[in-house]
C-alpha cells in the first residue's frame, strides 16, 4: 500500500514579464510656447491641447485638414504647403564697349567701300555712255612756204569723251566740191582722234585757201584753217 505524498501548499509565482522591468520614457511632443503636450501611451491615444476643448481623441481627427499655427510655430503634416523659395537675383552684366581702334577700322572700311562703289559707278557710267565729239581743231603742221608744186598735210585733231565708236566726217576745200564721207574708228579710252587731209598745190603764184573738217557723227562739229601757197617762179 502506497502512502500518499504530502500536498505542497506553496503557490507557484506568476511568470515574470521581462518588459515590466524596463522604464520606457513617455513620448512627449512640444509644440509652440503654450506647452500643448501630446501623450501617446500604449492604450490611451489622446491629444491634449490648450483651449476650450483641450481633449480630442486622435481617432476622430481629420488627417487631411490643414493645421493653422501661431507665428513662430513649426508646421508639419499632410495638407501643409511647402514654403516658397525665391531664386537668387544674379546681377546683369553691363554690355562690353567696343575698343576705339575697332570703331576706327569700321569707319575706314565704310569709307573705302563707299569710294569703291563711286569708282565702279563712274566706270560703268562711262562704259554705258555713247561716243561724243567734244571739240575739233584744224592746223597745217608744215606750211608750204615759198615752194612750188608742193603737197601739204591739213590735220584735224578731234577730242572725244573716251568711249569707243565710229566718227563719220568729210573735208570741205574752198577750191573744190565737198569731199566724200569717211570713217574713223576709235577705241574705248581713246580721247583723241587725228584726221588728215593731203592737199596738193601746183603752178606759179600765191593763193590762200581754206580747209574745213565737218564731223557728221556722232555729233556735228566743224573746224576751219587757212592754207597758203606761194610760188614765185621756177
Secondary structure, 3 states (H helix, E strand, C coil): CCCCCCCCCCCCCCCCCCCCCCCCCCCEEEECCCCEEEEECCCCEEEECCCCCCEEEHHHCCCCCCCCCCCCCCCCCCCCCCCCCCCCCCCCCCCCCCCHHHHHHHHHHHHHHHHHHHHHHHHHHHHHCCCCEEEEEEECCCCCCECCCEEEEEEEEEEECCCCEEEEEEEEECCCCCCCCEEEEECCCCCEEEEEEEEEECCCEEEEEEEEEEEEECCCEEEEEEEEEEECCC
